[in-house]
Protein backbone atom coordinates (compact mmCIF):
# COMPACT_ATOMS: atom_id res chain seq x y z
CA UNK A 1 0.00 0.00 0.00
CA UNK A 2 0.97 3.63 -0.32
CA UNK A 3 3.18 4.86 2.52
CA UNK A 4 0.74 6.96 4.51
CA UNK A 5 3.55 9.01 6.05
CA UNK A 6 4.70 10.43 2.72
CA UNK A 7 3.09 12.94 0.36
CA UNK A 8 4.64 12.32 -3.03
CA UNK A 9 2.49 14.69 -5.11
CA UNK A 10 0.28 17.74 -4.45
CA UNK A 11 -2.79 16.77 -2.42
CA UNK A 12 -5.90 18.85 -1.88
CA UNK A 13 -7.08 18.98 1.74
CA UNK A 14 -10.64 20.26 2.15
CA UNK A 15 -12.59 21.17 5.28
CA UNK A 16 -15.35 23.63 6.17
CA UNK A 17 -14.19 27.22 5.98
CA UNK A 18 -15.23 27.73 9.59
CA UNK A 19 -16.14 25.29 12.38
CA UNK A 20 -17.99 26.44 15.49
CA UNK A 21 -17.59 24.01 18.41
CA UNK A 22 -19.19 23.71 21.83
CA UNK A 23 -22.39 24.07 23.84
CA UNK A 24 -24.51 26.95 22.53
CA UNK A 25 -22.81 27.00 19.12
CA UNK A 26 -26.18 26.74 17.37
CA UNK A 27 -27.06 30.22 18.61
CA UNK A 28 -24.49 31.62 16.16
CA UNK A 29 -26.08 30.15 13.02
CA UNK A 30 -27.84 33.43 12.17
CA UNK A 31 -24.63 35.40 12.49
CA UNK A 32 -22.89 33.16 9.99
CA UNK A 33 -25.85 32.88 7.61
CA UNK A 34 -25.94 36.67 7.46
CA UNK A 35 -22.42 36.68 6.03
CA UNK A 36 -23.67 34.94 2.90
CA UNK A 37 -27.30 35.84 2.23
CA UNK A 38 -30.68 37.03 3.40
CA UNK A 39 -33.03 34.12 2.59
CA UNK A 40 -32.13 30.69 3.95
CA UNK A 41 -33.47 27.34 2.83
CA UNK A 42 -33.57 25.32 6.07
CA UNK A 43 -33.24 21.62 5.17
CA UNK A 44 -34.18 18.94 7.71
CA UNK A 45 -36.20 15.81 8.29
CA UNK A 46 -39.60 16.26 9.89
CA UNK A 47 -38.41 14.49 13.04
CA UNK A 48 -35.29 16.63 13.48
CA UNK A 49 -37.16 19.81 12.64
CA UNK A 50 -39.74 19.00 15.32
CA UNK A 51 -36.93 18.73 17.89
CA UNK A 52 -34.54 21.52 16.89
CA UNK A 53 -36.20 23.42 14.06
CA UNK A 54 -37.59 26.31 16.05
CA UNK A 55 -34.25 26.85 17.78
CA UNK A 56 -32.52 27.27 14.43
CA UNK A 57 -35.36 29.26 12.89
CA UNK A 58 -35.36 31.71 15.79
CA UNK A 59 -31.59 32.14 15.58
CA UNK A 60 -31.83 32.85 11.86
CA UNK A 61 -34.81 35.19 12.09
CA UNK A 62 -33.21 36.97 15.02
CA UNK A 63 -30.35 37.86 12.70
CA UNK A 64 -32.76 39.20 10.07
CA UNK A 65 -32.67 36.11 7.84
CA UNK A 66 -35.88 35.05 6.10
CA UNK A 67 -36.41 31.31 6.55
CA UNK A 68 -37.90 28.88 4.03
CA UNK A 69 -38.36 25.38 5.47
CA UNK A 70 -37.96 22.08 3.67
CA UNK A 71 -38.58 19.37 6.28
CA UNK A 72 -39.17 16.31 4.12
CA UNK A 73 -35.69 14.78 4.13
CA UNK A 74 -35.72 11.01 4.38
CA UNK A 75 -33.00 8.76 5.75
CA UNK A 76 -30.65 8.02 2.86
CA UNK A 77 -31.98 10.97 0.81
CA UNK A 78 -33.41 10.31 -2.60
CA UNK A 79 -33.23 12.00 -5.99
CA UNK A 80 -36.79 13.16 -5.36
CA UNK A 81 -35.80 14.70 -1.99
CA UNK A 82 -33.15 16.82 -3.66
CA UNK A 83 -35.38 17.82 -6.55
CA UNK A 84 -38.28 18.89 -4.32
CA UNK A 85 -35.96 20.81 -1.97
CA UNK A 86 -34.44 22.54 -5.00
CA UNK A 87 -37.95 23.51 -6.17
CA UNK A 88 -38.44 25.21 -2.79
CA UNK A 89 -35.09 26.99 -3.22
CA UNK A 90 -36.01 28.44 -6.61
CA UNK A 91 -39.61 29.25 -5.69
CA UNK A 92 -38.50 31.50 -2.82
CA UNK A 93 -35.31 32.87 -4.41
CA UNK A 94 -33.10 31.61 -1.54
CA UNK A 95 -29.41 32.48 -1.40
CA UNK A 96 -27.99 30.42 1.48
CA UNK A 97 -28.53 26.79 2.51
CA UNK A 98 -28.76 25.81 6.19
CA UNK A 99 -28.89 22.08 6.88
CA UNK A 100 -30.13 20.73 10.20
CA UNK A 101 -29.40 17.07 10.91
CA UNK A 102 -26.82 14.48 9.97
CA UNK A 103 -25.67 13.10 6.67
CA UNK A 104 -29.12 12.87 5.10
CA UNK A 105 -29.93 16.56 5.59
CA UNK A 106 -26.41 17.65 4.67
CA UNK A 107 -26.40 15.54 1.50
CA UNK A 108 -29.80 16.94 0.52
CA UNK A 109 -28.49 20.46 1.05
CA UNK A 110 -25.39 19.69 -0.99
CA UNK A 111 -27.61 18.32 -3.74
CA UNK A 112 -29.66 21.52 -3.78
CA UNK A 113 -26.43 23.49 -4.05
CA UNK A 114 -25.28 21.42 -7.02
CA UNK A 115 -28.54 22.01 -8.91
CA UNK A 116 -28.57 25.72 -7.99
CA UNK A 117 -25.15 26.30 -9.53
CA UNK A 118 -25.01 23.78 -12.37
CA UNK A 119 -27.09 22.60 -15.33
CA UNK A 120 -28.35 19.02 -15.37
CA UNK A 121 -30.13 16.45 -13.25
CA UNK A 122 -28.58 15.37 -9.96
CA UNK A 123 -27.90 11.88 -11.38
CA UNK A 124 -25.63 13.43 -14.01
CA UNK A 125 -23.04 14.32 -11.37
CA UNK A 126 -22.48 10.81 -9.99
CA UNK A 127 -18.87 9.62 -10.16
CA UNK A 128 -19.95 6.76 -12.41
CA UNK A 129 -21.01 9.34 -15.01
CA UNK A 130 -19.09 12.54 -14.31
CA UNK A 131 -16.05 11.14 -12.51
CA UNK A 132 -14.48 12.58 -9.40
CA UNK A 133 -14.62 16.39 -9.19
CA UNK A 134 -17.45 16.26 -11.70
CA UNK A 135 -19.37 19.30 -10.38
CA UNK A 136 -18.15 22.30 -12.43
CA UNK A 137 -19.40 25.25 -10.37
CA UNK A 138 -19.26 25.97 -6.63
CA UNK A 139 -22.49 25.57 -4.66
CA UNK A 140 -24.12 28.50 -2.91
CA UNK A 141 -22.96 28.83 0.71
CA UNK A 142 -23.92 25.88 2.93
CA UNK A 143 -24.06 26.08 6.72
CA UNK A 144 -24.31 22.63 8.29
CA UNK A 145 -25.84 22.42 11.78
CA UNK A 146 -24.90 18.91 12.87
CA UNK A 147 -27.19 16.79 15.05
CA UNK A 148 -25.37 13.46 14.95
CA UNK A 149 -21.99 12.09 15.96
CA UNK A 150 -21.04 10.01 12.98
CA UNK A 151 -21.38 11.03 9.37
CA UNK A 152 -18.76 13.77 9.11
CA UNK A 153 -20.64 14.98 6.02
CA UNK A 154 -20.18 18.60 7.05
CA UNK A 155 -16.44 18.24 6.36
CA UNK A 156 -16.47 16.40 3.05
CA UNK A 157 -16.81 16.74 -0.70
CA UNK A 158 -19.03 13.64 -0.86
CA UNK A 159 -22.77 13.32 -1.49
CA UNK A 160 -24.57 9.97 -1.32
CA UNK A 161 -27.97 9.79 -3.03
CA UNK A 162 -30.48 6.94 -3.27
CA UNK A 163 -32.00 6.28 -6.67
CA UNK A 164 -35.22 4.45 -5.88
CA UNK A 165 -35.89 3.74 -9.55
CA UNK A 166 -32.95 1.32 -9.59
CA UNK A 167 -32.64 0.45 -5.85
CA UNK A 168 -29.07 1.77 -5.87
CA UNK A 169 -27.09 4.56 -4.27
CA UNK A 170 -24.72 6.78 -6.21
CA UNK A 171 -21.85 8.95 -5.06
CA UNK A 172 -20.97 12.52 -6.03
CA UNK A 173 -17.52 13.84 -5.11
CA UNK A 174 -16.46 17.45 -5.60
CA UNK A 175 -14.60 20.15 -3.72
CA UNK A 176 -17.41 22.45 -4.84
CA UNK A 177 -19.91 21.05 -2.30
CA UNK A 178 -17.94 21.47 0.95
CA UNK A 179 -19.94 23.57 3.46
CA UNK A 180 -18.72 27.04 4.38
CA UNK A 181 -19.57 26.61 8.07
CA UNK A 182 -20.02 23.61 10.37
CA UNK A 183 -21.89 24.07 13.65
CA UNK A 184 -21.01 21.39 16.23
CA UNK A 185 -23.16 21.82 19.35
CA UNK A 186 -23.23 18.80 21.73
CA UNK A 187 -26.51 20.00 23.23
CA UNK A 188 -28.17 19.06 19.93
CA UNK A 189 -27.17 15.39 20.24
CA UNK A 190 -28.16 14.61 23.83
CA UNK A 191 -31.60 13.66 22.46
CA UNK A 192 -30.07 11.17 20.01
CA UNK A 193 -31.48 7.72 20.90
CA UNK A 194 -29.21 4.79 21.68
CA UNK A 195 -29.92 3.20 18.30
CA UNK A 196 -28.68 6.22 16.35
CA UNK A 197 -25.86 6.84 18.80
CA UNK A 198 -24.74 3.30 17.91
CA UNK A 199 -25.19 3.75 14.15
CA UNK A 200 -23.39 7.08 13.98
CA UNK A 201 -20.58 6.08 16.32
CA UNK A 202 -19.78 2.99 14.26
CA UNK A 203 -20.09 5.14 11.13
CA UNK A 204 -17.43 7.51 12.46
CA UNK A 205 -15.17 4.58 13.37
CA UNK A 206 -15.61 3.14 9.88
CA UNK A 207 -14.69 6.46 8.28
CA UNK A 208 -11.55 6.73 10.36
CA UNK A 209 -10.40 3.15 9.81
CA UNK A 210 -11.13 3.16 6.08
CA UNK A 211 -9.32 6.46 5.61
CA UNK A 212 -6.38 5.17 7.64
CA UNK A 213 -5.99 2.00 5.61
CA UNK A 214 -6.78 3.52 2.23
CA UNK A 215 -4.16 3.41 -0.50
CA UNK A 216 -4.81 7.16 -0.85
CA UNK A 217 -3.94 7.96 2.76
CA UNK A 218 -1.13 10.33 3.64
CA UNK A 219 0.35 11.90 6.74
CA UNK A 220 -2.33 14.59 7.11
CA UNK A 221 -5.24 12.17 6.83
CA UNK A 222 -3.48 9.65 9.06
CA UNK A 223 -3.29 12.20 11.84
CA UNK A 224 -6.99 13.01 11.51
CA UNK A 225 -7.83 9.30 11.53
CA UNK A 226 -5.65 8.42 14.52
CA UNK A 227 -7.09 11.26 16.59
CA UNK A 228 -10.61 10.18 15.67
CA UNK A 229 -10.00 6.52 16.57
CA UNK A 230 -8.55 7.44 19.94
CA UNK A 231 -11.50 9.70 20.77
CA UNK A 232 -14.00 7.04 19.68
CA UNK A 233 -12.22 4.42 21.79
CA UNK A 234 -12.56 6.70 24.81
CA UNK A 235 -16.02 8.21 24.36
CA UNK A 236 -18.26 6.12 22.08
CA UNK A 237 -19.43 3.62 24.66
CA UNK A 238 -19.79 6.36 27.28
CA UNK A 239 -22.06 8.39 24.99
CA UNK A 240 -24.12 5.30 24.15
CA UNK A 241 -24.50 4.30 27.80
CA UNK A 242 -25.34 7.82 28.99
CA UNK A 243 -26.63 10.20 26.36
CA UNK A 244 -26.55 13.08 28.84
CA UNK A 245 -22.76 12.86 29.20
CA UNK A 246 -22.07 16.18 27.48
CA UNK A 247 -18.29 15.67 27.54
CA UNK A 248 -18.57 12.30 25.79
CA UNK A 249 -21.03 13.77 23.29
CA UNK A 250 -18.65 16.65 22.54
CA UNK A 251 -15.74 14.27 22.18
CA UNK A 252 -17.71 12.17 19.71
CA UNK A 253 -18.67 15.27 17.70
CA UNK A 254 -15.00 16.14 17.40
CA UNK A 255 -14.16 12.52 16.57
CA UNK A 256 -16.68 12.32 13.75
CA UNK A 257 -15.45 15.70 12.47
CA UNK A 258 -11.88 14.41 12.38
CA UNK A 259 -12.97 11.12 10.81
CA UNK A 260 -14.79 13.13 8.14
CA UNK A 261 -11.66 15.16 7.50
CA UNK A 262 -9.74 11.90 7.21
CA UNK A 263 -11.92 10.10 4.68
CA UNK A 264 -12.92 13.32 2.91
CA UNK A 265 -9.29 13.90 2.01
CA UNK A 266 -8.19 10.29 1.68
CA UNK A 267 -11.06 8.02 0.68
CA UNK A 268 -13.36 5.31 1.87
CA UNK A 269 -12.77 1.78 0.67
CA UNK A 270 -14.31 -1.69 0.57
CA UNK A 271 -16.66 -1.27 3.55
CA UNK A 272 -18.43 1.67 1.96
CA UNK A 273 -18.42 0.04 -1.45
CA UNK A 274 -20.38 -2.85 0.09
CA UNK A 275 -22.47 -0.81 2.52
CA UNK A 276 -24.16 1.35 -0.12
CA UNK A 277 -25.76 -1.55 -2.02
CA UNK A 278 -26.50 -3.47 1.20
CA UNK A 279 -28.28 -0.43 2.61
CA UNK A 280 -30.18 0.15 -0.63
CA UNK A 281 -31.37 -3.46 -0.88
CA UNK A 282 -32.20 -4.04 2.79
CA UNK A 283 -33.22 -0.46 3.66
CA UNK A 284 -30.66 -0.51 6.45
CA UNK A 285 -29.37 2.84 7.82
CA UNK A 286 -25.93 3.66 6.50
CA UNK A 287 -24.14 3.51 9.84
CA UNK A 288 -25.73 0.19 10.70
CA UNK A 289 -24.72 -1.21 7.31
CA UNK A 290 -21.14 -0.05 7.90
CA UNK A 291 -21.08 -1.67 11.33
CA UNK A 292 -22.35 -4.97 9.98
CA UNK A 293 -19.55 -5.06 7.40
CA UNK A 294 -16.59 -3.35 9.07
CA UNK A 295 -15.11 -6.16 11.20
CA UNK A 296 -15.16 -8.64 8.31
CA UNK A 297 -13.40 -6.24 5.95
CA UNK A 298 -10.81 -5.35 8.61
CA UNK A 299 -10.15 -9.07 9.11
CA UNK A 300 -9.90 -9.52 5.32
CA UNK A 301 -7.60 -6.52 4.83
CA UNK A 302 -5.19 -6.84 7.76
CA UNK A 303 -2.55 -8.88 5.91
CA UNK A 304 -2.12 -6.11 3.33
CA UNK A 305 -1.44 -3.33 5.85
CA UNK A 306 -0.46 -5.03 9.11
CA UNK A 307 1.25 -1.97 10.59
CA UNK A 308 -1.86 0.18 10.13
CA UNK A 309 -4.28 -2.40 11.54
CA UNK A 310 -1.92 -3.15 14.43
CA UNK A 311 -2.07 0.54 15.27
CA UNK A 312 -5.89 0.39 15.11
CA UNK A 313 -5.93 -2.51 17.57
CA UNK A 314 -3.61 -0.68 19.93
CA UNK A 315 -5.66 2.53 19.76
CA UNK A 316 -8.80 0.49 20.52
CA UNK A 317 -7.09 -1.09 23.51
CA UNK A 318 -7.04 -4.59 22.07
CA UNK A 319 -3.25 -4.91 21.79
CA UNK A 320 -0.08 -3.35 23.14
CA UNK A 321 3.61 -3.26 22.31
CA UNK A 322 4.07 -6.80 23.66
CA UNK A 323 2.17 -8.13 20.64
CA UNK A 324 3.88 -8.56 17.32
CA UNK A 325 2.62 -6.50 14.40
CA UNK A 326 0.75 -9.46 12.93
CA UNK A 327 -0.73 -10.49 16.29
CA UNK A 328 -1.92 -6.94 16.94
CA UNK A 329 -3.33 -6.57 13.41
CA UNK A 330 -5.39 -9.74 13.90
CA UNK A 331 -6.86 -8.24 17.07
CA UNK A 332 -8.28 -5.18 15.28
CA UNK A 333 -11.32 -7.02 13.96
CA UNK A 334 -11.85 -8.65 17.37
CA UNK A 335 -11.95 -5.21 19.00
CA UNK A 336 -14.53 -4.00 16.49
CA UNK A 337 -16.71 -7.09 16.97
CA UNK A 338 -16.61 -6.42 20.72
CA UNK A 339 -17.56 -2.77 20.30
CA UNK A 340 -20.50 -3.71 18.05
CA UNK A 341 -21.59 -6.27 20.63
CA UNK A 342 -21.30 -3.71 23.46
CA UNK A 343 -23.81 -1.40 21.71
CA UNK A 344 -26.04 -4.34 20.67
CA UNK A 345 -25.70 -3.33 17.04
CA UNK A 346 -27.36 -6.33 15.39
CA UNK A 347 -30.39 -6.09 17.71
CA UNK A 348 -31.45 -2.96 15.85
CA UNK A 349 -32.13 -4.98 12.72
CA UNK A 350 -35.52 -5.82 14.24
CA UNK A 351 -36.64 -2.21 13.77
CA UNK A 352 -34.21 -0.79 11.22
CA UNK A 353 -33.97 -3.14 8.30
CA UNK A 354 -35.78 -5.57 6.06
CA UNK A 355 -33.74 -8.75 6.09
CA UNK A 356 -34.85 -11.13 3.32
CA UNK A 357 -34.66 -14.89 3.33
CA UNK A 358 -31.27 -16.37 2.50
CA UNK A 359 -32.49 -17.42 -0.93
CA UNK A 360 -33.75 -13.92 -1.73
CA UNK A 361 -30.52 -12.42 -0.44
CA UNK A 362 -28.37 -14.71 -2.56
CA UNK A 363 -30.37 -13.60 -5.60
CA UNK A 364 -29.12 -10.02 -5.16
CA UNK A 365 -25.55 -10.74 -4.05
CA UNK A 366 -24.34 -10.52 -7.64
CA UNK A 367 -26.03 -7.14 -8.14
CA UNK A 368 -24.73 -5.80 -4.83
CA UNK A 369 -21.23 -6.94 -5.75
CA UNK A 370 -21.39 -5.21 -9.12
CA UNK A 371 -22.71 -2.03 -7.50
CA UNK A 372 -19.84 -2.14 -5.02
CA UNK A 373 -17.29 -2.55 -7.82
CA UNK A 374 -18.89 0.21 -9.90
CA UNK A 375 -18.63 2.64 -6.98
CA UNK A 376 -14.85 2.55 -7.25
CA UNK A 377 -14.43 2.39 -3.45
CA UNK A 378 -13.02 -1.17 -3.33
CA UNK A 379 -10.09 0.04 -5.45
CA UNK A 380 -8.94 2.10 -2.47
CA UNK A 381 -8.76 -0.92 -0.17
CA UNK A 382 -5.29 -2.02 0.95
CA UNK A 383 -6.11 -5.62 -0.02
CA UNK A 384 -7.63 -5.64 -3.49
CA UNK A 385 -10.72 -7.89 -3.48
CA UNK A 386 -11.78 -10.02 -6.38
CA UNK A 387 -15.44 -10.22 -7.38
CA UNK A 388 -15.60 -13.67 -5.81
CA UNK A 389 -14.15 -12.41 -2.53
CA UNK A 390 -16.71 -9.60 -2.33
CA UNK A 391 -19.49 -12.11 -2.96
CA UNK A 392 -18.08 -14.38 -0.26
CA UNK A 393 -17.99 -11.47 2.18
CA UNK A 394 -21.62 -10.62 1.46
CA UNK A 395 -22.65 -14.22 2.07
CA UNK A 396 -20.61 -14.49 5.26
CA UNK A 397 -22.19 -11.30 6.59
CA UNK A 398 -25.65 -12.73 5.99
CA UNK A 399 -24.87 -16.04 7.68
CA UNK A 400 -23.00 -14.49 10.60
CA UNK A 401 -24.88 -11.21 11.23
CA UNK A 402 -28.08 -10.79 9.22
CA UNK A 403 -30.00 -14.06 9.45
CA UNK A 404 -32.38 -14.16 12.44
CA UNK A 405 -30.59 -17.26 13.81
CA UNK A 406 -27.09 -16.02 12.98
CA UNK A 407 -24.39 -15.99 15.69
CA UNK A 408 -24.22 -12.20 15.99
CA UNK A 409 -28.00 -11.81 16.23
CA UNK A 410 -28.59 -14.67 18.60
C-alpha positions in Angstrom: 0.0 0.0 0.0 1.0 3.6 -0.3 3.2 4.9 2.5 0.7 7.0 4.5 3.6 9.0 6.0 4.7 10.4 2.7 3.1 12.9 0.4 4.6 12.3 -3.0 2.5 14.7 -5.1 0.3 17.7 -4.5 -2.8 16.8 -2.4 -5.9 18.9 -1.9 -7.1 19.0 1.7 -10.6 20.3 2.2 -12.6 21.2 5.3 -15.4 23.6 6.2 -14.2 27.2 6.0 -15.2 27.7 9.6 -16.1 25.3 12.4 -18.0 26.4 15.5 -17.6 24.0 18.4 -19.2 23.7 21.8 -22.4 24.1 23.8 -24.5 27.0 22.5 -22.8 27.0 19.1 -26.2 26.7 17.4 -27.1 30.2 18.6 -24.5 31.6 16.2 -26.1 30.1 13.0 -27.8 33.4 12.2 -24.6 35.4 12.5 -22.9 33.2 10.0 -25.8 32.9 7.6 -25.9 36.7 7.5 -22.4 36.7 6.0 -23.7 34.9 2.9 -27.3 35.8 2.2 -30.7 37.0 3.4 -33.0 34.1 2.6 -32.1 30.7 3.9 -33.5 27.3 2.8 -33.6 25.3 6.1 -33.2 21.6 5.2 -34.2 18.9 7.7 -36.2 15.8 8.3 -39.6 16.3 9.9 -38.4 14.5 13.0 -35.3 16.6 13.5 -37.2 19.8 12.6 -39.7 19.0 15.3 -36.9 18.7 17.9 -34.5 21.5 16.9 -36.2 23.4 14.1 -37.6 26.3 16.0 -34.3 26.9 17.8 -32.5 27.3 14.4 -35.4 29.3 12.9 -35.4 31.7 15.8 -31.6 32.1 15.6 -31.8 32.9 11.9 -34.8 35.2 12.1 -33.2 37.0 15.0 -30.4 37.9 12.7 -32.8 39.2 10.1 -32.7 36.1 7.8 -35.9 35.0 6.1 -36.4 31.3 6.6 -37.9 28.9 4.0 -38.4 25.4 5.5 -38.0 22.1 3.7 -38.6 19.4 6.3 -39.2 16.3 4.1 -35.7 14.8 4.1 -35.7 11.0 4.4 -33.0 8.8 5.7 -30.6 8.0 2.9 -32.0 11.0 0.8 -33.4 10.3 -2.6 -33.2 12.0 -6.0 -36.8 13.2 -5.4 -35.8 14.7 -2.0 -33.1 16.8 -3.7 -35.4 17.8 -6.6 -38.3 18.9 -4.3 -36.0 20.8 -2.0 -34.4 22.5 -5.0 -37.9 23.5 -6.2 -38.4 25.2 -2.8 -35.1 27.0 -3.2 -36.0 28.4 -6.6 -39.6 29.3 -5.7 -38.5 31.5 -2.8 -35.3 32.9 -4.4 -33.1 31.6 -1.5 -29.4 32.5 -1.4 -28.0 30.4 1.5 -28.5 26.8 2.5 -28.8 25.8 6.2 -28.9 22.1 6.9 -30.1 20.7 10.2 -29.4 17.1 10.9 -26.8 14.5 10.0 -25.7 13.1 6.7 -29.1 12.9 5.1 -29.9 16.6 5.6 -26.4 17.6 4.7 -26.4 15.5 1.5 -29.8 16.9 0.5 -28.5 20.5 1.0 -25.4 19.7 -1.0 -27.6 18.3 -3.7 -29.7 21.5 -3.8 -26.4 23.5 -4.0 -25.3 21.4 -7.0 -28.5 22.0 -8.9 -28.6 25.7 -8.0 -25.1 26.3 -9.5 -25.0 23.8 -12.4 -27.1 22.6 -15.3 -28.3 19.0 -15.4 -30.1 16.4 -13.3 -28.6 15.4 -10.0 -27.9 11.9 -11.4 -25.6 13.4 -14.0 -23.0 14.3 -11.4 -22.5 10.8 -10.0 -18.9 9.6 -10.2 -20.0 6.8 -12.4 -21.0 9.3 -15.0 -19.1 12.5 -14.3 -16.0 11.1 -12.5 -14.5 12.6 -9.4 -14.6 16.4 -9.2 -17.4 16.3 -11.7 -19.4 19.3 -10.4 -18.1 22.3 -12.4 -19.4 25.2 -10.4 -19.3 26.0 -6.6 -22.5 25.6 -4.7 -24.1 28.5 -2.9 -23.0 28.8 0.7 -23.9 25.9 2.9 -24.1 26.1 6.7 -24.3 22.6 8.3 -25.8 22.4 11.8 -24.9 18.9 12.9 -27.2 16.8 15.1 -25.4 13.5 15.0 -22.0 12.1 16.0 -21.0 10.0 13.0 -21.4 11.0 9.4 -18.8 13.8 9.1 -20.6 15.0 6.0 -20.2 18.6 7.0 -16.4 18.2 6.4 -16.5 16.4 3.1 -16.8 16.7 -0.7 -19.0 13.6 -0.9 -22.8 13.3 -1.5 -24.6 10.0 -1.3 -28.0 9.8 -3.0 -30.5 6.9 -3.3 -32.0 6.3 -6.7 -35.2 4.5 -5.9 -35.9 3.7 -9.6 -32.9 1.3 -9.6 -32.6 0.4 -5.9 -29.1 1.8 -5.9 -27.1 4.6 -4.3 -24.7 6.8 -6.2 -21.8 9.0 -5.1 -21.0 12.5 -6.0 -17.5 13.8 -5.1 -16.5 17.4 -5.6 -14.6 20.2 -3.7 -17.4 22.5 -4.8 -19.9 21.0 -2.3 -17.9 21.5 0.9 -19.9 23.6 3.5 -18.7 27.0 4.4 -19.6 26.6 8.1 -20.0 23.6 10.4 -21.9 24.1 13.7 -21.0 21.4 16.2 -23.2 21.8 19.4 -23.2 18.8 21.7 -26.5 20.0 23.2 -28.2 19.1 19.9 -27.2 15.4 20.2 -28.2 14.6 23.8 -31.6 13.7 22.5 -30.1 11.2 20.0 -31.5 7.7 20.9 -29.2 4.8 21.7 -29.9 3.2 18.3 -28.7 6.2 16.4 -25.9 6.8 18.8 -24.7 3.3 17.9 -25.2 3.8 14.2 -23.4 7.1 14.0 -20.6 6.1 16.3 -19.8 3.0 14.3 -20.1 5.1 11.1 -17.4 7.5 12.5 -15.2 4.6 13.4 -15.6 3.1 9.9 -14.7 6.5 8.3 -11.5 6.7 10.4 -10.4 3.1 9.8 -11.1 3.2 6.1 -9.3 6.5 5.6 -6.4 5.2 7.6 -6.0 2.0 5.6 -6.8 3.5 2.2 -4.2 3.4 -0.5 -4.8 7.2 -0.9 -3.9 8.0 2.8 -1.1 10.3 3.6 0.4 11.9 6.7 -2.3 14.6 7.1 -5.2 12.2 6.8 -3.5 9.6 9.1 -3.3 12.2 11.8 -7.0 13.0 11.5 -7.8 9.3 11.5 -5.7 8.4 14.5 -7.1 11.3 16.6 -10.6 10.2 15.7 -10.0 6.5 16.6 -8.6 7.4 19.9 -11.5 9.7 20.8 -14.0 7.0 19.7 -12.2 4.4 21.8 -12.6 6.7 24.8 -16.0 8.2 24.4 -18.3 6.1 22.1 -19.4 3.6 24.7 -19.8 6.4 27.3 -22.1 8.4 25.0 -24.1 5.3 24.2 -24.5 4.3 27.8 -25.3 7.8 29.0 -26.6 10.2 26.4 -26.6 13.1 28.8 -22.8 12.9 29.2 -22.1 16.2 27.5 -18.3 15.7 27.5 -18.6 12.3 25.8 -21.0 13.8 23.3 -18.7 16.6 22.5 -15.7 14.3 22.2 -17.7 12.2 19.7 -18.7 15.3 17.7 -15.0 16.1 17.4 -14.2 12.5 16.6 -16.7 12.3 13.8 -15.4 15.7 12.5 -11.9 14.4 12.4 -13.0 11.1 10.8 -14.8 13.1 8.1 -11.7 15.2 7.5 -9.7 11.9 7.2 -11.9 10.1 4.7 -12.9 13.3 2.9 -9.3 13.9 2.0 -8.2 10.3 1.7 -11.1 8.0 0.7 -13.4 5.3 1.9 -12.8 1.8 0.7 -14.3 -1.7 0.6 -16.7 -1.3 3.6 -18.4 1.7 2.0 -18.4 0.0 -1.4 -20.4 -2.8 0.1 -22.5 -0.8 2.5 -24.2 1.4 -0.1 -25.8 -1.6 -2.0 -26.5 -3.5 1.2 -28.3 -0.4 2.6 -30.2 0.1 -0.6 -31.4 -3.5 -0.9 -32.2 -4.0 2.8 -33.2 -0.5 3.7 -30.7 -0.5 6.5 -29.4 2.8 7.8 -25.9 3.7 6.5 -24.1 3.5 9.8 -25.7 0.2 10.7 -24.7 -1.2 7.3 -21.1 -0.1 7.9 -21.1 -1.7 11.3 -22.4 -5.0 10.0 -19.6 -5.1 7.4 -16.6 -3.3 9.1 -15.1 -6.2 11.2 -15.2 -8.6 8.3 -13.4 -6.2 5.9 -10.8 -5.4 8.6 -10.1 -9.1 9.1 -9.9 -9.5 5.3 -7.6 -6.5 4.8 -5.2 -6.8 7.8 -2.6 -8.9 5.9 -2.1 -6.1 3.3 -1.4 -3.3 5.8 -0.5 -5.0 9.1 1.2 -2.0 10.6 -1.9 0.2 10.1 -4.3 -2.4 11.5 -1.9 -3.2 14.4 -2.1 0.5 15.3 -5.9 0.4 15.1 -5.9 -2.5 17.6 -3.6 -0.7 19.9 -5.7 2.5 19.8 -8.8 0.5 20.5 -7.1 -1.1 23.5 -7.0 -4.6 22.1 -3.3 -4.9 21.8 -0.1 -3.4 23.1 3.6 -3.3 22.3 4.1 -6.8 23.7 2.2 -8.1 20.6 3.9 -8.6 17.3 2.6 -6.5 14.4 0.7 -9.5 12.9 -0.7 -10.5 16.3 -1.9 -6.9 16.9 -3.3 -6.6 13.4 -5.4 -9.7 13.9 -6.9 -8.2 17.1 -8.3 -5.2 15.3 -11.3 -7.0 14.0 -11.9 -8.6 17.4 -12.0 -5.2 19.0 -14.5 -4.0 16.5 -16.7 -7.1 17.0 -16.6 -6.4 20.7 -17.6 -2.8 20.3 -20.5 -3.7 18.1 -21.6 -6.3 20.6 -21.3 -3.7 23.5 -23.8 -1.4 21.7 -26.0 -4.3 20.7 -25.7 -3.3 17.0 -27.4 -6.3 15.4 -30.4 -6.1 17.7 -31.5 -3.0 15.9 -32.1 -5.0 12.7 -35.5 -5.8 14.2 -36.6 -2.2 13.8 -34.2 -0.8 11.2 -34.0 -3.1 8.3 -35.8 -5.6 6.1 -33.7 -8.8 6.1 -34.8 -11.1 3.3 -34.7 -14.9 3.3 -31.3 -16.4 2.5 -32.5 -17.4 -0.9 -33.7 -13.9 -1.7 -30.5 -12.4 -0.4 -28.4 -14.7 -2.6 -30.4 -13.6 -5.6 -29.1 -10.0 -5.2 -25.5 -10.7 -4.1 -24.3 -10.5 -7.6 -26.0 -7.1 -8.1 -24.7 -5.8 -4.8 -21.2 -6.9 -5.8 -21.4 -5.2 -9.1 -22.7 -2.0 -7.5 -19.8 -2.1 -5.0 -17.3 -2.6 -7.8 -18.9 0.2 -9.9 -18.6 2.6 -7.0 -14.8 2.5 -7.2 -14.4 2.4 -3.5 -13.0 -1.2 -3.3 -10.1 0.0 -5.4 -8.9 2.1 -2.5 -8.8 -0.9 -0.2 -5.3 -2.0 1.0 -6.1 -5.6 0.0 -7.6 -5.6 -3.5 -10.7 -7.9 -3.5 -11.8 -10.0 -6.4 -15.4 -10.2 -7.4 -15.6 -13.7 -5.8 -14.1 -12.4 -2.5 -16.7 -9.6 -2.3 -19.5 -12.1 -3.0 -18.1 -14.4 -0.3 -18.0 -11.5 2.2 -21.6 -10.6 1.5 -22.6 -14.2 2.1 -20.6 -14.5 5.3 -22.2 -11.3 6.6 -25.7 -12.7 6.0 -24.9 -16.0 7.7 -23.0 -14.5 10.6 -24.9 -11.2 11.2 -28.1 -10.8 9.2 -30.0 -14.1 9.4 -32.4 -14.2 12.4 -30.6 -17.3 13.8 -27.1 -16.0 13.0 -24.4 -16.0 15.7 -24.2 -12.2 16.0 -28.0 -11.8 16.2 -28.6 -14.7 18.6 
